[in-house]
């Protein structure tokens, strides 16, 4: 890992010593670093899945299997990120001890659900094919060199997962899946709060390099554009490639299923919530946020559907 500049070192010292700066009542409070009773995969009764409600859901099949691949491969990027913050022990410890653990737990939960709901799908073979393509994309070079800005970018990713899993939960009428997605969504909200709090802490630390709102906005927008290209599209292609004879009367091409499910997600996406979350790293006055939330919500839907 490259050595930090003296200004980064000063920011690191401040991070270790200083609490998170006070926030307005309009902002969500960050969750505590340790939670007493985090849920476990074993608490979900996969044997109780109502297969009559889920087996024919082609849309949820592709969305859930794609999610299972991305979450199951999360160690590829979580470890990169914890290494990226090695000079910030508080951040690195949370990434290593909580965030990575919970992301991998999401992967195990999705994997078990998919295998129970669609046992004919060759999950392991398809996952290994996905990892062979996806793994090389998860490099340290993909991270923002400015560690504060990378935390802002992570807020974008957590916004995407929070709203995505909320959308899937609303599409579900299978009780075990609805319960599981609610738990995972709650974790993603907690992750977002931590990334936002650490972003503000690093940015406000004495000696930290200043980042203009324009620079933060560029990072947020760029990471938003990368979400589908680097994750969802790759996963979806490998689900399609290994589905075999499943859903023979369904989509007849990858382009068709891709277009269909992205249109479905975009039509149900809680875009207003997504925009509010995306705007937080910019730390705009509340009045300005209220002026731009609605037009940005429309843009968010178009980005997802494009």
N, C-alpha and C positions, 0 to 999 in steps of 0.2 A: 504494500500500500504506500502511496506517495506520502512524504512528510508534509505536515501542514505549515502554513505561513504563521508568523507570530500573531496575526490578528485572529486566525482560526484557533490558535492555542489559548488566547485570551477568552475567546467565546467558550471554549471547552471548560476552562476553569470556572467561568460564571455559571455554566450549565450544571456543573456538579454541585455548586454551592447554593444557587438561587432557586426559590420556588417558582412555579409558573406564574406569570404576571396576572393580576386580577383581570376579570373579564366582565363585560356588561351582563345584565340580567337577560338580555335578548339572546345571548350565546348559550349553547348547551354546555353544561359542566362536564369536564372530562371524568370518565369513570376512574375509580381507584386502580392503582397498578395491580393490586391483588384482589381477586374476588373469592369469597369464601366457598361458594358451591357452584363452580362452573359445570355445566351439563356434560354428560359423557355419551359416547356413541352407544354404549351398552344400555343406556336408559331408553333407547328407542326400540319399539317392538316391531322389527321388520317382518316377523311372522304374521303380524296383524294387517299387513298391507292388503287393501281391497283391490285385487288385480283386475276385477271386472270394471273398475273405474279408471284404471290407469293403462292397462295393456294396449289398448287401441289408440292411445293419445300420441299420435305421431309427433305433434309439436313438442310436447313435454319430453318425449324420448330424446329428441335431438338436443334440446336445451339442457336437460339434466345430465346426459352422458357427456356433453361438452364441458359442463361445469365440473363433473367428476374428474375429467382429465386435467383441467387447469389446476384445480385445488390439490389433486394428488401429486402434481409435479411442483407444488409451491416451494419445496425446499430448494429448488434450483435458483430461485430469486430471493427467498428470505435470507439465505445464508450470505448471498452477495451483499444484501442490504445491511445485515448486522456487521459484516466486515467493513463496509463503507463508513460505519459510525463507531469504529473501534476506539477513536480518540474521544468519544462521548459516552462514557460508561453507562450513564443512566439510560440513554436511548438504546445502546447496544444490548444491555441486559433485558430490557423489555422486549425488544425484537426477538432475541434468542429464546428467552424463557416463556414468553406468553404468545406473541404474535405468530411465530413459526409453529409453535405447538398447536394453536387453534386453527391455523390454516390447514395443517396436515390432518387435523381431526375432521374438518369439513370434508376433505378429500375422502377419508375413510367412510364417513356417513353417506356421501353421495355414491361411492362405489358399492357399498352394501345395499343401498336402496335400488340402484340400477340392476344389480345382479339378482335381487329378489323379484323385482317387477318385470324384468325382461331377461330371464335366465338363458335364453337362446343366443343372446348377443355375446360375442367373444371379447369380453371386456379387456382381459389382460393382453391379448394379442394387439388389439386396437390401441390400447394405452401405450404399449411399447413402441408402436409405429409413430404415435403422436410425439412421444418424448424424443425420438430420434430426430425429428424435425424441430421441435420446440426448444430442446435443450440448448443448442448453439445460439439461440436468440437471447438467452438469459446470461448476459455478460456484465461485468463491471462497467464496461464502456457505455452500456445503455443508461447508466445512472447519471444524474446531473452532478458535475464536479462540485458545485456549490451545495453543501449539505443542507442548508436551510431550504433552498429551492427544490431539492429532491423531496423533502418532507411535504412541500406544497403539492408536488406532483403525486405523491402517495395519497393525498387527500382526494385527488381526482379518481384514482383507482378505487379507493374505498367508497367514494360516491357511486361509482359505477356498480360495484358489487352490492351495495346496500339497496339501491333502487332496482337492480336486476332481480335480486332474490325477493324483494317485496312484490315485484310484478309476477314472478313465478308463483308465489304464494297465493296471489289473487286468482291466478289461472287454475290453481289446484282445487279439486273437490275430493281428493283422497286424504283421509285424516292423518295418516302417518306422515305423508309428505308435507302437508300443511304445518304440522307441528315441527318437523325438522327444519323447514325453511324459515319459520319464525325464530327458531333458536339461532340459526346461522346468520340471519339478518341482524339480530341483536348484537352478535359478535362483531359484525362489520361496522355497525354504528359505533361501538366501543373503540374499534381500531381507528376509525376516522377521528374521533375525539382526541385520541392520543397523538396521532400525527399532527393534527391542527395545533394542539397545545405545545408539542415539541417544536414545531415550525415557529411559533410566536416566541418561544423561549430562546431559540438560537438566534432569531432575527434581532431580538431586543438585547442580547448579551453585549456587555462592553467590549469594544474592539471588533464586533462583527462587521463584515462587509455589508454596506447598505445595498438593498435591492429595491428598485423603484416598483411601483404598482404595475407599470407597463411590462417590466421584466418578469414579474410574477405572473401576470396575465398571459404572457407569451408561453411560459412553461406550462401553465394550466391548460391552455388551448392545445398545445402540441401534444401533451400527454393524452388529452381527450381524443384527438384524432388517431392516436396510436392504439387505442384500446382494442378495437376490432381487428386491426391488421395483425397485431402481435399475439393475440390470444384467441378470441372467439373464432375467427375465420380458420385458423390452423386446426383447432380442435374439431370444428364442425366438418372439415374435409375428411378427417380420419374417422369420424363416426360414419359418414356417408360411405367411405371406402370399405368399411367392414360390416355393414348392416346385412349383407347377404340378401336373402329373400324376404326379410321383414318388410311389412307395409307395402306389399306388392301392388296394392291399388292406390298407393299414396303418390308422393312426388316422383316424377319420372326423371328428374335431373338434379344435380347439385345446385345449379342456379335457381331452380324452382323452389327447393326447400329452403335455401338460404334466403331468398327474397321473401318467402312466406313467413318464416319465423321472425325475421328482423322487422317486418311490417307489423306482425302481431305484438312483439315486444314494444315497438315504438308507439303503437296505438294505446298501450296500457301503461306506459312508463309514467311514473309520478314526476313529470318534468319540472313542476314548480319546486318540489322538494330538492331535486337534483341541482337546480340552479342556485337555490339558497345555500346548499352545501358547497358548490363550486365557488361561490362568491366570497365565502368566509376568509380564505387566505389573502384576498385583496384588502381586507380590513377597510372597506368603504364606509362612509357615513350611512346610517340606516336609510335616510331619505333617498340617497342615490341608489341604494340597493332596490328600494321599492319602485323606482322609475324604470329600471332595466330588467327586472325579474321576468315580466311577461314576454317581452320580445326574445329574451335569451331562452326561455322555455320552448318557444317555437323552434329556435335554432337547434336546441338539444334534440328535439324529436327528429328533425331532418338529418342530423348527424348520425343518429342511431339507425334510421331507416335507409340511409343512402347506400 
